[in-house]
Structures are given as C-alpha cells and as structure tokens.
Amino acid sequence: MRHIGTQRLETNRLTLRKLLPADAPQMYQGWASDPEVTRWLRWEPHRDAAQTAALLEAWALLYPNDDYYQWAIAETAGGRLVGTISLFYSAQGRDLDAAAWRRPGVEILGGVWQAGYCIGRPWWGRGYATEALRAVTAFWFEQVGGPWLACAHAAANPASGRVMEKAGFTFDHTDIYKKFDGTPVDCRVCVLTRAEYEERNRI
Ligand SMILES: CC(C)(COP(=O)(O)OP(=O)(O)OC[C@H]1O[C@@H](n2cnc3c(N)ncnc32)[C@H](O)[C@@H]1OP(=O)(O)O)[C@@H](O)C(=O)NCCC(=O)NCCS
C-alpha cells in the first residue's frame, strides 16, 4: 500500500477534488448546516459559515499528508458542490477486535480504513453518492493498493447501506459507533476486499 494523498478523480458526472476554504459558503448552505444530513454523521450541524470556513482552513493544513483523503464532490457541469467523501483510518467500537471481522482477506493491523460520505439534500436520489463511492473505491484499490476497505452506516439509515451495496460492499458485522459527542449509534459494518473488487470488475 502506498499513500498518495487526495488526488483529483473524475466520473461520468462528478469531479472529486480537494476542498478549499473558499468552498465554505456552498458547503455550509448545501449540507453542513442541515440537521437531516448530520443526523447520520458524527458531527453536529455548523452554526454559521464561519465555522465551516474554520474547518476548511484546518483541512487545508492536512492535505499535504499523503494519508489524508478528503474530497469535495462537485458536479462537473457547472462545478457546483454537492457533498463530500473521505477515506479515514479509524479505531473505535470493535474495529480492533479481529474476531469481529468475518471476511477472508481482512486483516486487522492497528486500525481500519473506512470510507465516509454525505450529499446535500437537494441532490439526494441522483446516484451521486454511489458514483463517488465507486470512484474512491477504485482509487483505493488501483492507485493506493489498499487490501480491503470498510464502510459503516447507522442501522436506521438504510439509504446509505444501499449506496454501499451498489458500490460492491457487503455486510460483515454489527457494531456500536460513537458520535463526537459520545452518543452511541447502532451500525452495520460493510466490507469490500481486493479479491471481491477484482471479481466484481473482472480485473
Ligand atoms: C445516504 C446518502 C449518502 C445517499 O446519497 P444519494 O446520492 O442520494 O445516494 P444514491 O442516489 O447513490 O443511492 C441511494 C439509494 O438508496 C435508496 N434509498 C433511499 N432511501 C431509502 C430507504 N429509506 N431505504 C432503503 N433504500 C433507500 C435509493 O432508492 C437508492 O437506491 P436505488 O438506486 O437502488 O434506488 C445521502 O442521503 C446522505 O448524504 N444522507 C445524509 C448523510 C449520510 O447518511 N451519510 C452516510 C453516512 S454512513
């Protein structure tokens, strides 16, 4: 595995690129201020665009790290931002309990790489999350050389589970993840291994 940082990715309809502090107004209005979106995420809605801008300033300092993966999802036609998608290293819940993971090809080595995403409400139901997750998954296996990837969604949020399923992930085990404020959330953890990815894409 060779980390190469947040690279620009193109799909049929979307451009995945680094977020810039100048994106704060679109991000705040599009999804970061919306409790219907953050309901399923670890963080709370932002109070104002200044909070979003401060976050993006902090992310700007992280982009030089080769193992930092945080993309804006933009419509290629027009450039409008519709959401974000990330790859992150996580160790919470049963992430480090090797016995919890049931998939051949899954080895727990001090943490778990996972994908996370959100799309602003005006753009739900257009297939954007699936298109972005497929692109990031291809990037992970083909460019970074990752061995497997996890993705977890709240059990009460089946739309996200459907996105994972369409991108090739399948259910592995249940877990309880914690929001940043400590609230526990029953989650379904899904997995895609390299062998499954290659089989699916007939590589
Ligand atoms: C979940 C979310 C990412 C989906 O984004 P999206 O761009 O609308 O997703 P897609 O259009 O690619 O696919 C959504 C799928 O879920 C299905 N779906 C929608 N609501 C559903 C529900 N209540 N139960 C089951 N499936 C549902 C859709 O029908 C679609 O599947 P289909 O193509 O087979 O019809 C988006 O709603 C979101 O950002 N929500 C808030 C944040 C979030 O949940 N992030 C994920 C955290 S794990």
The ligand as an SDF file (V2000), in Angstrom:
LIG
                    3D

 48 50  0  0  0  0  0  0  0  0999 V2000
  -27.2500    8.3760    2.2430 C   0  0  0  0  0  0  0  0  0  0  0  0
  -26.8580    9.3560    1.1320 C   0  0  0  0  0  0  0  0  0  0  0  0
  -25.3480    9.4520    1.1270 C   0  0  0  0  0  0  0  0  0  0  0  0
  -27.3670    8.8480   -0.1950 C   0  0  0  0  0  0  0  0  0  0  0  0
  -26.9030    9.7090   -1.2170 O   0  0  0  0  0  0  0  0  0  0  0  0
  -27.5740    9.6540   -2.6820 P   0  0  0  0  0  0  0  0  0  0  0  0
  -26.6770   10.4000   -3.5990 O   0  0  0  0  0  0  0  0  0  0  0  0
  -28.9820   10.0520   -2.5820 O   0  0  0  0  0  0  0  0  0  0  0  0
  -27.4630    8.0740   -2.9400 O   0  0  0  0  0  0  0  0  0  0  0  0
  -27.7330    7.3100   -4.3260 P   0  0  0  0  0  0  0  0  0  0  0  0
  -28.7070    8.0990   -5.1300 O   0  0  0  0  0  0  0  0  0  0  0  0
  -26.4270    6.9680   -4.9290 O   0  0  0  0  0  0  0  0  0  0  0  0
  -28.3930    5.9530   -3.8190 O   0  0  0  0  0  0  0  0  0  0  0  0
  -29.3700    5.9510   -2.7890 C   0  0  0  0  0  0  0  0  0  0  0  0
  -30.0680    4.5970   -2.7810 C   0  0  0  0  0  0  0  0  0  0  0  0
  -30.7400    4.4690   -1.5190 O   0  0  0  0  0  0  0  0  0  0  0  0
  -32.0800    4.1260   -1.7890 C   0  0  0  0  0  0  0  0  0  0  0  0
  -32.8760    4.6050   -0.6670 N   0  0  0  0  0  0  0  0  0  0  0  0
  -33.2720    5.8660   -0.4050 C   0  0  0  0  0  0  0  0  0  0  0  0
  -33.9740    5.8890    0.7430 N   0  0  0  0  0  0  0  0  0  0  0  0
  -34.0100    4.6110    1.1950 C   0  0  0  0  0  0  0  0  0  0  0  0
  -34.5870    3.9910    2.3340 C   0  0  0  0  0  0  0  0  0  0  0  0
  -35.2680    4.6870    3.2520 N   0  0  0  0  0  0  0  0  0  0  0  0
  -34.4290    2.6620    2.4800 N   0  0  0  0  0  0  0  0  0  0  0  0
  -33.7360    1.9190    1.5810 C   0  0  0  0  0  0  0  0  0  0  0  0
  -33.1680    2.4550    0.4750 N   0  0  0  0  0  0  0  0  0  0  0  0
  -33.2980    3.7950    0.3020 C   0  0  0  0  0  0  0  0  0  0  0  0
  -32.3910    4.7890   -3.1020 C   0  0  0  0  0  0  0  0  0  0  0  0
  -33.5560    4.2430   -3.6860 O   0  0  0  0  0  0  0  0  0  0  0  0
  -31.1150    4.4640   -3.8690 C   0  0  0  0  0  0  0  0  0  0  0  0
  -31.0850    3.1060   -4.2770 O   0  0  0  0  0  0  0  0  0  0  0  0
  -31.5360    2.6540   -5.7830 P   0  0  0  0  0  0  0  0  0  0  0  0
  -30.5680    3.3100   -6.7420 O   0  0  0  0  0  0  0  0  0  0  0  0
  -31.4220    1.1710   -5.7480 O   0  0  0  0  0  0  0  0  0  0  0  0
  -32.9310    3.1530   -5.9800 O   0  0  0  0  0  0  0  0  0  0  0  0
  -27.4540   10.7650    1.3700 C   0  0  0  0  0  0  0  0  0  0  0  0
  -28.8240   10.6300    1.5760 O   0  0  0  0  0  0  0  0  0  0  0  0
  -26.8540   11.4610    2.5620 C   0  0  0  0  0  0  0  0  0  0  0  0
  -25.8170   12.0910    2.4440 O   0  0  0  0  0  0  0  0  0  0  0  0
  -27.5070   11.3780    3.7230 N   0  0  0  0  0  0  0  0  0  0  0  0
  -27.0560   12.0310    4.9270 C   0  0  0  0  0  0  0  0  0  0  0  0
  -25.6350   11.6560    5.3500 C   0  0  0  0  0  0  0  0  0  0  0  0
  -25.4010   10.1730    5.3560 C   0  0  0  0  0  0  0  0  0  0  0  0
  -26.2660    9.3900    5.6460 O   0  0  0  0  0  0  0  0  0  0  0  0
  -24.1660    9.7800    5.0480 N   0  0  0  0  0  0  0  0  0  0  0  0
  -23.7510    8.3950    5.0970 C   0  0  0  0  0  0  0  0  0  0  0  0
  -23.3530    8.0760    6.4850 C   0  0  0  0  0  0  0  0  0  0  0  0
  -22.8990    6.3550    6.6380 S   0  0  0  0  0  0  0  0  0  0  0  0
  1  2  1  0
  2  3  1  0
  2  4  1  0
  2 36  1  0
  4  5  1  0
  5  6  1  0
  6  7  2  0
  6  8  1  0
  6  9  1  0
  9 10  1  0
 10 11  2  0
 10 12  1  0
 10 13  1  0
 13 14  1  0
 14 15  1  0
 15 16  1  0
 15 30  1  0
 16 17  1  0
 17 18  1  0
 17 28  1  0
 18 19  1  0
 18 27  1  0
 19 20  2  0
 20 21  1  0
 21 22  1  0
 21 27  2  0
 22 23  1  0
 22 24  2  0
 24 25  1  0
 25 26  2  0
 26 27  1  0
 28 29  1  0
 28 30  1  0
 30 31  1  0
 31 32  1  0
 32 33  2  0
 32 34  1  0
 32 35  1  0
 36 37  1  0
 36 38  1  0
 38 39  2  0
 38 40  1  0
 40 41  1  0
 41 42  1  0
 42 43  1  0
 43 44  2  0
 43 45  1  0
 45 46  1  0
 46 47  1  0
 47 48  1  0
M  END
$$$$
